[in-house]
Amino acid sequence: MEWVRAVEPETSDAPEMRLALFLHDAVYDPRASDNEERSAELAKLVLSGAGDDGCRAAVICPMILATKCHAPAEGMTAYLLDIDLAILGSSPERFAEYERQIRFEYRHVPGLCFRLARRKVLKGFLGRGSIFSTPFFRERLEGHARANLRRALGT
């Protein structure tokens, strides 16, 4: 969340952005494959209970669903995804800690299976023309993210 305050105020201050950030991992089970869908459904319920007529949910739910694959995006969704991926561009020490946290989170996955799957994810990000969708994050974190990913992959 540290990056929320740093991005353009019209984006980071938008209620939809704040709600999407808050709710995008509201449902999170490392053993499940439908966390984003369940988080989007929960967002609809929360927003409906708060009096939303569906307009805000129509903006927020697709943003939440976009966090499933982190495909390049535009607008507020691009910022949401870049904020979610900002950890990739953190200091080498923080990135190493994050990798340990991910391993702990997926401790139910046998070692070799985890390493192969994690390698595929990291290579996928490294193989992109740009990891981040917004100029703001590309300028600040792209180089650090690529270095962290190469280090993690041993390349």
N, C-alpha and C positions, 0 to 999 in steps of 0.2 A: 504494500500500500504506500510505501515511501515515494513511489513515482507518481502517484495521483496528483499530489500538490505541485509537482514539477512541470507537468504538461500544460498545454494551452488552457487558460482559465475557462474559456467557453466550452471546452470539452470536459475537463475534469470536474467542473462545477455543475454540469448537467445532471439533473436528478436521475435520468435514465442511466447515465454512466455509473453513478454512485450505487444505484440499486443493482445494476448488472454485476459490478465488482463484488458487492456484498453477497449476492445470491448465486453467483456462478458455480460455486463449490458447496452450496448449502447441503446438497446430498452428495456424500463422497464415501464410497466403499471400494477399496482397491481390488476387490474380487469381482466387482460388477462392471458391466460394459455400458450401462445406461444411465450413468450418473448425471450427465448433462441434460438428458431428457427429463429425468426425475427432478433435477434442480429447476428446469424451465417450468414444469408443472407446478412445483411448489411456489415459484415466483408468481404464476397466474393466481394461485389461491391466495397468497399474501396480498397481492395487489387488488384482487377482487374484494377481499375482506377490508381493504383500506379505502374502498370506494372507487377504484379504477373502473372505468367503463370499457376497458379492453384496449384503449389507445396506448397507454404506457406499456402494457404487456406485449402489444404488437411490436414495440421497439425493443424491449428488453429480452424477450424470449429468444428471438433469433441471435442476439448477441451471445446469450448464454450457450446456445447450441453450437455456435461457431468455435467455442473453446474445445470442442471434441477433437477437431483435427488441426486447428491452428493454420488453416489455409490463409494465404494473403488476403487482406480485406481492405475496405475503405472506411472513411468516416470514423464515427465513435467505435465501431467494431474493431477497426484497425488499432485504435488506442487501447481498447480493452485487451486485445490479444497481445499487443506489445508489452503492456504492463504485466500480463500473466507470464510472458517469456523473459522479462527483465532479469530474472535470476540467472539466466544463461550468461549475461554480461557482467556479473558481479565480480568481485575480487577472486583470485584463484583460491584463496582460503575459504571464502564463503561458498563458492561453487563446489569445492570438495566436500564441505559440510552438507550442502544440499544433496549431493550424490549419495552420501552416507544415509541421509534421511530418506531418500527415495528407496534405497536398498532395504532399509528397515521397514518401510511402509509395505514393501512387496516381499517380506521375509517368508511368506507362504509359498513363493515361487522358488523351485530348486535353482541352485547357483548357476549352472550352465544355461538353463532356460532363461533365467533373468539376464545374464550377461549378453546372450545373443539378442534378446528382445530390446534391451536397453541400448545396445550398440546400433541396432536398426533405427531406433528413435533418434539417437544423437546424430547418426550419419544422415538421416533425413533432413534435420535442421542444417547441418553443415553443407549439404548438397544444394541447398536453395541458392538462388542468385543473391538474395538478401534474406536474412533471418527475420528482420523487422520490417513492418509495412510502412511505418511513418518516418519521415525525415528526422523528426525529433529523436527517436530511439536509434535509428541507423547511425546518426552522427555521434551519439554518445556511447553506444554499447556494441555495435556490430563487431568491431575489432576484438574487443574483450571476449565477446561470446564465441567468436571463431577460435580464438586461442584456447579458451576453456574446453570447447568441444574437441579440438585436436588433441589437447593434453589428455582428456578423458578417453579418447579413442587410441591414444598412443601413436598418433601420426604426426 
